[in-house]
Amino acid sequence: MNLKDKILAGHRISFEEALTLYDMELFDLGELADTIRKNRHGKKTYFNINRHINPTNVCADVCKFCAYSATRKNPNQYTMTHDEILNIVKDIDSRGAKEVHIVSAHNPNTGLEWYLEIFKKIKSAYPHIHVKALTAAEVDFLSRHYGKSYDEILDLMVQNGVDSMPGGGAEIFDEKVRDYICKGKVTSEQWFEIHRKWHERGKKSNVTMLFGHVESRANRIDHMMRIRSLQDVTGGFNCFIPLVYQTENNYLNIKEPITANEILKTMAISRIVLDNVPHLKAYWVTSTVNLALVAQEFGANDLDGTIEKESINSAAGAKSANGVKLEDFTALIKNSGFIPVERDSVYNEIKVW
């Protein structure tokens, strides 16, 4: 059985087989991924009405790819007050948002309670809003900085209203690459330990991959294989999110951005490799809206959401600072031949637009 037939028959592929997929012609590869997507989700493309809040850019870490942290090239430090955050949540609740996505820098000055209290306040005032908060990198930072175990931090998150975890901090799991781009940050082993423990609490999370910088194609496949292995054990990952590296205002000094061809191939391959992760997100913030729409035909069945405001990737050049209006978002999905389906944060369908 050749590789194409093996994939179409639903058989799991190996690392070596996955790597050879990069040699396949783009549209042939896309057709394979699209077949898998249609078998799972038909023509539905999921999104949610959400708001990203990045409460602080003061960071103890020095990741080379980051343009958001105020400790490096960005001299404009800020830390939001709880009242400022709650006013944002009040505003988005009045306009139908279902999720607040809270991630930020690793601020050593705010105190653990600053993080926990805002989750508790949001959940108390708006129990119907899903709180997605704290990447594994943030959990690791809080654990180290405040002398608590991962279990203690995760239990505090649950007690204070965090519903699910985002997938950030994964970057690339190969430790040589991590040592170069984000030395001192959570290790790949620690990242997986945190998500495994979160899943063991009956909670869901996402998982990302930052690509298009110094990593190799083999590093990307290795990244996917590690995700697949944990998912076999826990089943806790909702969605895989390949994040396109942004080239501006950071210390990696990558001159040329990754090509659209390479992005779409990586999307398609991830849909094929991650046979046990139900959803593949084309995160328009890092890929651009137009390419995310094309990615719907290369395996992606989720475009994230309206977002409204985003600070981390836009600091590095992404055109995402002000989100996308709901009516524009749904029209773009329809005009590209797909069915926009509003979802909640764990993929229960709310409304077909």
BADREN-632548 format. One record per residue (C-alpha): residue in three letters; z, y, x. Coordinates in pm, 1 decimal. Layout:
N
rest; up; north; east
ALA; Z; Y; X
...
This chain:
353
rest; up; north; east
MET; 0.0; 0.0; 0.0
ASN; -99.6; 336.2; 147.9
LEU; 141.8; 629.2; 150.3
LYS; -14.4; 810.1; -144.3
ASP; 1.8; 499.1; -363.2
LYS; 356.7; 433.7; -246.8
ILE; 461.3; 782.0; -357.5
LEU; 283.1; 758.0; -691.0
ALA; 448.7; 422.0; -751.6
GLY; 786.4; 591.1; -711.3
HIS; 888.6; 420.8; -388.0
ARG; 1118.3; 600.2; -144.9
ILE; 954.8; 716.1; 177.2
SER; 1091.9; 714.5; 532.1
PHE; 1144.9; 996.6; 779.2
GLU; 826.3; 908.4; 967.0
GLU; 622.5; 889.0; 646.8
ALA; 759.2; 1222.2; 528.0
LEU; 665.3; 1388.9; 856.0
THR; 303.4; 1267.1; 828.8
LEU; 273.8; 1441.8; 492.4
TYR; 240.9; 1770.6; 678.6
ASP; -96.4; 1642.0; 805.1
MET; -225.4; 1595.2; 452.1
GLU; -466.5; 1846.5; 301.0
LEU; -270.3; 2111.6; 111.4
PHE; -409.2; 2052.8; -236.3
ASP; -389.5; 1672.6; -208.1
LEU; -23.8; 1709.6; -112.7
GLY; 30.3; 1955.4; -395.5
GLU; -123.0; 1713.8; -643.6
LEU; 123.4; 1442.4; -540.5
ALA; 420.6; 1676.0; -581.8
ASP; 282.1; 1811.4; -909.2
THR; 253.8; 1458.9; -1048.3
ILE; 622.4; 1399.1; -973.5
ARG; 713.0; 1734.5; -1125.3
LYS; 517.1; 1666.4; -1445.0
ASN; 666.5; 1318.7; -1478.3
ARG; 1016.0; 1468.5; -1460.2
HIS; 981.7; 1804.7; -1629.3
GLY; 637.1; 1836.9; -1781.5
LYS; 524.7; 2199.8; -1776.5
LYS; 876.2; 2340.6; -1814.4
THR; 988.9; 2598.7; -1561.3
TYR; 1359.8; 2674.2; -1571.5
PHE; 1531.5; 3005.0; -1510.5
ASN; 1858.1; 3168.2; -1602.5
ILE; 1972.6; 3518.6; -1685.8
ASN; 2200.5; 3585.3; -1393.0
ARG; 2337.4; 3849.0; -1163.3
HIS; 2399.9; 3819.1; -792.9
ILE; 2706.2; 4006.3; -670.2
ASN; 2761.6; 4038.0; -295.2
PRO; 3113.3; 4188.6; -279.4
THR; 3141.8; 4259.3; 93.3
ASN; 2923.1; 4273.2; 402.2
VAL; 3206.0; 4274.1; 656.3
CYS; 3171.2; 3949.4; 848.8
ALA; 3359.1; 3764.3; 1119.8
ASP; 3050.3; 3557.8; 1210.6
VAL; 2744.2; 3660.5; 1409.6
CYS; 2448.5; 3459.1; 1278.8
LYS; 2127.7; 3563.5; 1452.9
PHE; 1914.2; 3540.8; 1138.2
CYS; 2136.2; 3768.2; 928.0
ALA; 2049.5; 4130.1; 850.4
TYR; 2323.4; 4168.2; 589.8
SER; 2639.2; 4159.1; 800.3
ALA; 2782.7; 4500.1; 883.4
THR; 2908.9; 4382.5; 1218.9
ARG; 2562.4; 4363.4; 1376.9
LYS; 2257.9; 4581.5; 1306.8
ASN; 2390.9; 4706.3; 973.0
PRO; 2653.2; 4975.9; 1041.5
ASN; 2722.4; 5048.6; 673.8
GLN; 3031.8; 4847.9; 586.8
TYR; 3143.6; 4803.2; 229.1
THR; 3392.6; 4599.7; 30.3
MET; 3385.0; 4626.4; -348.2
THR; 3700.0; 4665.7; -554.1
HIS; 3779.7; 4422.0; -831.9
ASP; 3723.7; 4698.5; -1084.7
GLU; 3373.5; 4758.9; -947.7
ILE; 3293.9; 4388.4; -975.6
LEU; 3438.4; 4362.0; -1327.2
ASN; 3235.3; 4662.3; -1441.3
ILE; 2919.8; 4484.5; -1324.5
VAL; 3019.3; 4169.1; -1513.3
LYS; 3094.9; 4372.1; -1825.8
ASP; 2750.8; 4530.1; -1806.6
ILE; 2557.8; 4207.1; -1758.0
ASP; 2758.2; 4030.5; -2029.1
SER; 2645.8; 4297.4; -2274.3
ARG; 2285.1; 4209.1; -2188.0
GLY; 2311.3; 3833.2; -2220.6
ALA; 2372.4; 3711.0; -1867.2
LYS; 2506.8; 3356.6; -1849.6
GLU; 2593.7; 3334.1; -1480.4
VAL; 2744.1; 3544.6; -1205.3
HIS; 2658.1; 3431.1; -853.7
ILE; 2912.7; 3557.4; -600.8
VAL; 2851.2; 3510.0; -229.6
SER; 2904.3; 3747.1; 58.1
ALA; 3010.6; 3780.3; 419.1
HIS; 3312.9; 3623.5; 582.8
ASN; 3550.9; 3917.6; 557.0
PRO; 3870.3; 3863.5; 760.7
ASN; 4042.7; 4169.1; 614.6
THR; 4053.1; 4117.6; 239.2
GLY; 4294.4; 3827.2; 205.8
LEU; 4246.2; 3495.6; 30.6
GLU; 4391.6; 3631.6; -292.5
TRP; 4120.1; 3898.4; -306.2
TYR; 3863.0; 3621.6; -345.2
LEU; 4062.2; 3408.1; -586.5
GLU; 4185.2; 3689.4; -808.3
ILE; 3838.5; 3818.6; -889.1
PHE; 3724.7; 3474.5; -1003.8
LYS; 4034.9; 3448.1; -1221.2
LYS; 3981.2; 3794.9; -1368.1
ILE; 3616.8; 3725.2; -1451.2
LYS; 3695.5; 3390.7; -1611.6
SER; 3984.1; 3535.0; -1808.8
ALA; 3782.1; 3824.2; -1950.5
TYR; 3450.5; 3637.4; -1986.5
PRO; 3525.4; 3264.6; -2027.6
HIS; 3166.7; 3196.4; -2139.9
ILE; 3016.4; 3321.5; -1812.6
HIS; 2956.4; 3056.6; -1548.0
VAL; 3105.8; 3152.3; -1212.5
LYS; 2903.0; 3019.0; -921.5
ALA; 3078.9; 3123.2; -604.7
LEU; 3161.9; 3058.4; -240.0
THR; 2922.5; 2873.5; -13.5
ALA; 3050.5; 2591.9; 205.5
ALA; 3035.0; 2840.2; 494.1
GLU; 3273.5; 3070.2; 305.0
VAL; 3502.1; 2777.8; 218.8
ASP; 3512.0; 2678.2; 586.0
PHE; 3587.2; 3037.9; 689.4
LEU; 3869.4; 3070.9; 435.9
SER; 4010.0; 2735.3; 542.2
ARG; 4016.7; 2832.7; 909.6
HIS; 4130.6; 3190.3; 861.1
TYR; 4414.3; 3113.7; 620.1
GLY; 4526.7; 2779.7; 760.7
LYS; 4447.2; 2572.1; 453.8
SER; 4261.5; 2243.2; 422.6
TYR; 3926.0; 2216.8; 248.7
ASP; 4100.5; 2031.3; -32.4
GLU; 4346.6; 2316.8; -79.5
ILE; 4072.5; 2581.1; -87.3
LEU; 3857.8; 2381.0; -329.7
ASP; 4153.5; 2317.2; -560.7
LEU; 4231.9; 2690.0; -560.3
MET; 3869.4; 2763.7; -650.6
VAL; 3887.7; 2527.3; -948.1
GLN; 4225.1; 2666.3; -1058.0
ASN; 4092.4; 3021.9; -1047.6
GLY; 3776.6; 2965.4; -1246.7
VAL; 3492.9; 2871.2; -1011.7
ASP; 3255.2; 2646.3; -1204.5
SER; 3001.5; 2546.7; -939.7
MET; 2913.0; 2609.8; -576.3
PRO; 2592.2; 2765.9; -446.0
GLY; 2402.4; 2589.6; -169.6
GLY; 2414.1; 2855.5; 100.1
GLY; 2529.2; 2808.0; 457.1
ALA; 2320.2; 2493.4; 500.1
GLU; 2054.9; 2673.6; 710.0
ILE; 1915.2; 2379.5; 914.1
PHE; 2143.5; 2079.7; 962.8
ASP; 2023.5; 1993.5; 1314.3
GLU; 2314.7; 2097.2; 1535.9
LYS; 2100.1; 2221.4; 1825.8
VAL; 1925.2; 2461.6; 1591.3
ARG; 2257.2; 2563.7; 1431.4
ASP; 2403.7; 2626.1; 1776.0
TYR; 2123.4; 2872.3; 1842.7
ILE; 2098.5; 3053.8; 1507.5
CYS; 2457.2; 3045.5; 1374.0
LYS; 2695.7; 2928.1; 1645.6
GLY; 3056.5; 2913.8; 1527.1
LYS; 2967.3; 2881.4; 1160.3
VAL; 3041.4; 2572.6; 950.5
THR; 2887.1; 2261.1; 1109.7
SER; 2648.7; 2037.0; 920.8
GLU; 2913.7; 1764.8; 906.0
GLN; 3168.0; 2010.0; 764.2
TRP; 2912.6; 2146.3; 515.3
PHE; 2858.2; 1796.5; 376.9
GLU; 3230.3; 1719.7; 374.3
ILE; 3297.3; 2028.7; 161.9
HIS; 3023.6; 1947.0; -88.9
ARG; 3126.9; 1582.0; -102.2
LYS; 3481.8; 1685.9; -185.7
TRP; 3353.1; 1932.0; -447.1
HIS; 3144.7; 1659.5; -610.2
GLU; 3445.8; 1426.0; -608.0
ARG; 3619.5; 1683.8; -827.8
GLY; 3347.2; 1632.9; -1087.2
LYS; 3177.7; 1961.0; -997.1
LYS; 2811.8; 2036.5; -924.4
SER; 2652.3; 2233.5; -644.8
ASN; 2315.6; 2326.5; -500.5
VAL; 2180.5; 2283.3; -149.1
THR; 1954.3; 2513.4; 49.4
MET; 1739.2; 2497.9; 362.2
LEU; 1648.8; 2806.6; 563.3
PHE; 1308.1; 2748.8; 720.5
GLY; 1034.2; 2940.9; 895.0
HIS; 1226.7; 3048.1; 1206.6
VAL; 1287.2; 2833.2; 1517.1
GLU; 1315.5; 2494.0; 1347.5
SER; 1053.0; 2220.1; 1373.0
ARG; 892.0; 2025.4; 1090.6
ALA; 1100.6; 1726.7; 1201.8
ASN; 1415.8; 1938.2; 1161.8
ARG; 1316.1; 2012.6; 801.6
ILE; 1258.2; 1645.3; 721.0
ASP; 1589.2; 1551.5; 885.5
HIS; 1756.6; 1816.7; 668.2
MET; 1609.6; 1663.7; 352.8
MET; 1705.1; 1310.0; 456.8
ARG; 2069.0; 1407.7; 503.8
ILE; 2074.3; 1563.7; 156.9
ARG; 1921.3; 1251.3; 7.9
SER; 2187.6; 1035.0; 170.6
LEU; 2482.8; 1227.7; 24.8
GLN; 2312.7; 1253.5; -312.6
ASP; 2287.5; 872.7; -319.5
VAL; 2667.2; 865.1; -292.6
THR; 2780.8; 1155.7; -514.3
GLY; 2489.3; 1261.4; -735.7
GLY; 2641.7; 1609.7; -728.3
PHE; 2346.9; 1823.7; -621.6
ASN; 2169.2; 1994.0; -911.3
CYS; 1895.1; 2157.2; -714.5
PHE; 1731.3; 2188.3; -372.8
ILE; 1636.9; 2541.7; -269.6
PRO; 1410.1; 2593.2; 32.8
LEU; 1473.6; 2951.2; 149.2
VAL; 1200.9; 3128.0; 342.9
TYR; 1338.5; 3305.4; 650.3
GLN; 1304.5; 3684.8; 637.2
THR; 1186.3; 3840.4; 962.2
GLU; 1321.9; 4197.4; 954.0
ASN; 1638.8; 4353.7; 1100.4
ASN; 1789.7; 4049.4; 1270.5
TYR; 1831.9; 3896.7; 1614.7
LEU; 1602.4; 3593.3; 1598.0
ASN; 1301.8; 3815.5; 1671.6
ILE; 1047.9; 3597.1; 1495.2
LYS; 730.4; 3805.2; 1509.6
GLU; 511.2; 3629.5; 1256.0
PRO; 639.2; 3511.3; 916.2
ILE; 566.0; 3154.8; 812.6
THR; 233.8; 3106.0; 632.8
ALA; 197.4; 3047.7; 259.3
ASN; 27.0; 2717.1; 343.3
GLU; 333.4; 2596.7; 535.3
ILE; 570.8; 2715.5; 262.6
LEU; 381.3; 2529.2; -9.2
LYS; 354.8; 2214.0; 202.0
THR; 730.1; 2222.2; 263.0
MET; 793.0; 2270.2; -109.5
ALA; 571.3; 1975.6; -197.4
ILE; 720.6; 1748.1; 66.9
SER; 1074.0; 1828.9; -44.7
ARG; 982.1; 1730.7; -401.7
ILE; 849.8; 1398.3; -271.7
VAL; 1135.0; 1323.2; -29.1
LEU; 1424.9; 1425.8; -253.9
ASP; 1364.1; 1164.7; -519.9
ASN; 1729.1; 1177.6; -631.3
VAL; 1771.7; 1557.3; -662.0
PRO; 1653.6; 1653.7; -1011.1
HIS; 1540.6; 2012.3; -957.5
LEU; 1341.0; 2200.8; -694.8
LYS; 1374.9; 2577.7; -691.7
ALA; 1113.3; 2820.1; -565.7
TYR; 1354.0; 3104.6; -494.7
TRP; 1130.4; 3403.9; -553.1
VAL; 1368.3; 3631.5; -363.1
THR; 1258.3; 3482.3; -29.8
SER; 909.7; 3355.3; -111.7
THR; 788.3; 3652.9; -325.6
VAL; 732.9; 3619.4; -698.4
ASN; 362.4; 3543.9; -660.1
LEU; 409.1; 3253.4; -420.9
ALA; 696.5; 3116.7; -629.6
LEU; 461.5; 3105.5; -928.3
VAL; 206.0; 2911.5; -721.4
ALA; 484.5; 2675.5; -607.6
GLN; 514.3; 2559.0; -968.1
GLU; 203.2; 2353.0; -892.7
PHE; 354.7; 2218.2; -570.9
GLY; 661.4; 2053.2; -719.3
ALA; 889.3; 2344.3; -808.6
ASN; 1031.9; 2346.5; -1162.4
ASP; 1282.6; 2631.3; -1127.6
LEU; 1241.7; 2997.0; -1029.5
ASP; 1612.9; 3091.8; -1024.5
GLY; 1657.5; 3391.0; -1250.5
THR; 1636.6; 3759.5; -1321.0
ILE; 1905.6; 3831.2; -1053.2
GLU; 1911.2; 4211.0; -1124.7
LYS; 2038.8; 4302.3; -778.3
GLU; 2037.6; 4118.2; -447.9
SER; 2160.4; 4248.7; -113.0
ILE; 2153.7; 3970.6; 145.6
ASN; 1785.0; 3876.7; 169.2
SER; 1661.1; 4224.4; 82.6
ALA; 1844.7; 4352.2; 393.0
ALA; 1605.9; 4136.0; 596.6
GLY; 1290.6; 4252.2; 421.9
ALA; 1273.7; 4056.2; 96.0
LYS; 1149.6; 4258.1; -203.7
SER; 1439.5; 4150.1; -421.4
ALA; 1685.1; 4438.1; -430.8
ASN; 1644.4; 4511.3; -802.5
GLY; 1556.6; 4175.4; -955.6
VAL; 1292.9; 4115.2; -1222.9
LYS; 1308.2; 4216.7; -1589.3
LEU; 1346.5; 3927.5; -1831.8
GLU; 1030.4; 4004.3; -2029.2
ASP; 828.2; 4028.8; -1707.1
PHE; 977.5; 3706.3; -1573.3
THR; 892.7; 3500.4; -1880.0
ALA; 544.6; 3655.0; -1907.5
LEU; 467.0; 3564.6; -1545.7
ILE; 565.2; 3201.3; -1605.0
LYS; 357.2; 3182.2; -1923.4
ASN; 56.4; 3345.5; -1762.4
SER; 65.8; 3089.0; -1482.9
GLY; 32.7; 2807.5; -1736.5
PHE; 393.6; 2692.3; -1759.4
ILE; 665.1; 2702.8; -2024.8
PRO; 962.0; 2930.5; -1947.6
VAL; 1289.3; 2760.1; -2038.9
GLU; 1613.2; 2953.0; -2014.4
ARG; 1888.5; 2725.5; -1884.4
ASP; 2254.5; 2744.2; -1810.2
SER; 2384.5; 2693.6; -1458.2
VAL; 2389.5; 2313.3; -1484.6
TYR; 2045.3; 2286.0; -1649.7
ASN; 2134.6; 2256.0; -2014.1
GLU; 1846.2; 2415.0; -2203.8
ILE; 1935.9; 2732.9; -2392.8
LYS; 1602.9; 2866.6; -2515.8
VAL; 1231.4; 2795.5; -2480.5
TRP; 1051.7; 3128.0; -2450.1
